[in-house]
């Protein structure tokens, strides 16, 4: 494994063990078996390293969105969306340790926000991709054309994001699969 | 102002300035003009102090939910829910600094989770209160009785929670009021 990969693995592990605040570059470098200077040669700052962990190590939303796109017009739309919702809850739960840590660290967040803006990327983009999928299903006549696809995507992704966060604080009574099926049925009802 | 209130104010201010990780009890006590020992006499731990800030200082969701209940059967349901959604986005944005900081601090989260369980409380409860409001509007014939009120509440609260978090990372193109009106219209359509 090359140094860059070792550093990313060490960062992921340190965040899992110590939380974002406790995952210092010193600790990460030590765990990766390299100097802090070498870490900074690969990543200009902790923010860039965190972005690499988010993009390269976490089970991303992209495959789940791609699966929806591949199944356009095929299978049961409610079933496809329910499966997507479960994947989204899982993703947001795994990403929460990093994303939440950034919100609670004003200086880290500020740099990260600038980095996202420069890259024209951000956590709002998956909602737009989901909205495009819903529009395509509308064109295929499988989803009520009167539905505002952007708003529907916002509701579905939001519910998944929220559930993933609630699970950190409490045991949720309703099992995830029953919950996902219910929100999808409510959202796409005719 | 009594010592307890001074400590809560100092905690709120410290979290705002330094993030949750930087808001140490030492810093909070110093800002409140008291010793750490006195702080711990009022609050058994940082978790209890954070819960006090959340419950006693933040603009809670309770008034917004109470406003919905007071307007049961009155005014425009879509308008009432849109106003509620805007209040929820605002609340979640203000609570995010604390809630997110806890998710990224495993030991703080564990104690806080136990504290919530013992108090039979938690961040999932407002969804249940909103679901009750929606059920009451269904009984009054103002909302489609076929809608799963629990699922609808999950979708609405989730979208608000998500939007509040997205705003930390990016400038959202759609203004909050247009966004809120669109998600409500999509959710309660007949």
Contacts between the chains, C-beta under 8 A, distances in Angstrom:
chain1	res1	chain2	res2	distance
A	17	B	106	7.8
A	18	B	106	7.5
A	19	B	104	4.7
A	19	B	105	4.7
A	19	B	106	5.2
A	20	B	104	4.3
A	21	B	21	3.8
A	21	B	104	6.3
A	21	B	105	6.3
A	22	B	105	7.9
A	96	B	103	5.3
A	97	B	103	6.6
A	97	B	104	5.9
A	98	B	104	7.7
A	99	B	100	7.6
A	99	B	165	7.4
A	99	B	169	7.8
A	100	B	99	7.7
A	100	B	100	3.6
A	100	B	101	7.2
A	100	B	102	8.0
A	100	B	103	3.9
A	100	B	104	4.8
A	101	B	100	7.2
A	101	B	101	7.7
A	101	B	103	7.6
A	101	B	104	3.2
A	102	B	100	8.0
A	102	B	168	7.7
A	102	B	169	7.9
A	103	B	96	5.3
A	103	B	97	6.6
A	103	B	100	3.9
A	103	B	101	7.6
A	103	B	165	7.0
A	103	B	168	5.1
A	104	B	19	4.7
A	104	B	20	4.3
A	104	B	21	6.3
A	104	B	97	5.8
A	104	B	98	7.8
A	104	B	100	4.8
A	104	B	101	3.2
A	104	B	104	6.0
A	105	B	19	4.7
A	105	B	21	6.3
A	105	B	22	7.9
A	106	B	17	7.8
A	106	B	18	7.5
A	106	B	19	5.3
A	109	B	168	6.3
A	109	B	169	7.8
A	112	B	169	7.3
A	113	B	168	7.5
A	113	B	169	5.9
A	113	B	170	7.2
A	116	B	169	6.0
A	116	B	170	6.2
A	117	B	170	7.2
A	117	B	171	7.9
A	122	B	166	7.6
A	122	B	169	5.5
A	122	B	170	3.9
A	123	B	165	7.8
A	123	B	166	5.8
A	123	B	169	5.4
A	123	B	170	7.1
A	124	B	166	5.0
A	124	B	169	7.6
A	124	B	170	5.4
A	124	B	172	6.5
A	146	B	189	7.1
A	147	B	186	6.0
A	147	B	189	7.3
A	148	B	182	5.2
A	148	B	185	6.9
A	148	B	186	4.9
A	150	B	174	7.8
A	150	B	182	7.0
A	151	B	179	7.7
A	151	B	182	4.1
A	151	B	183	4.6
A	151	B	185	7.2
A	151	B	186	4.0
A	151	B	187	8.0
A	152	B	186	5.4
A	154	B	159	5.1
A	154	B	162	7.4
A	154	B	163	7.3
A	154	B	179	7.2
A	154	B	182	7.9
A	154	B	183	5.6
A	155	B	155	4.3
A	155	B	156	7.3
A	155	B	158	7.1
A	155	B	159	4.8
A	155	B	183	5.5
A	155	B	186	6.6
A	155	B	187	6.3
A	156	B	155	7.3
A	157	B	159	7.9
A	157	B	162	6.3
A	158	B	155	7.1
A	158	B	158	3.9
A	158	B	159	3.4
A	158	B	160	7.1
A	158	B	161	6.4
A	158	B	162	3.6
A	158	B	163	6.9
A	159	B	154	5.1
A	159	B	155	4.8
A	159	B	157	7.9
A	159	B	158	3.4
A	159	B	159	7.0
A	160	B	158	7.1
A	161	B	158	6.4
A	161	B	161	6.7
A	161	B	162	4.3
A	161	B	165	7.1
A	162	B	154	7.4
A	162	B	157	6.3
A	162	B	158	3.5
A	162	B	161	4.3
A	162	B	162	6.4
A	163	B	154	7.3
A	163	B	158	6.9
A	165	B	99	7.4
A	165	B	103	7.0
A	165	B	123	7.8
A	165	B	161	7.1
A	166	B	122	7.6
A	166	B	123	5.8
A	166	B	124	5.0
A	168	B	102	7.7
A	168	B	103	5.1
A	168	B	109	6.3
A	168	B	113	7.5
A	169	B	99	7.8
A	169	B	102	7.9
A	169	B	109	7.8
A	169	B	112	7.3
A	169	B	113	5.9
A	169	B	116	6.0
A	169	B	122	5.5
A	169	B	123	5.4
A	169	B	124	7.6
A	170	B	113	7.2
A	170	B	116	6.2
A	170	B	117	7.1
A	170	B	122	3.9
A	170	B	123	7.1
A	170	B	124	5.4
A	171	B	117	7.9
A	172	B	124	6.5
A	174	B	150	7.8
A	179	B	151	7.7
A	179	B	154	7.2
A	182	B	148	5.2
A	182	B	150	7.0
A	182	B	151	4.1
A	182	B	154	7.9
A	183	B	151	4.7
A	183	B	154	5.7
A	183	B	155	5.5
A	185	B	148	6.9
A	185	B	151	7.2
A	186	B	147	6.0
A	186	B	148	4.9
A	186	B	151	4.0
A	186	B	152	5.4
A	186	B	155	6.6
A	186	B	187	7.9
A	187	B	151	8.0
A	187	B	155	6.3
A	187	B	186	7.9
A	187	B	187	7.8
A	189	B	146	7.1
A	189	B	147	7.3
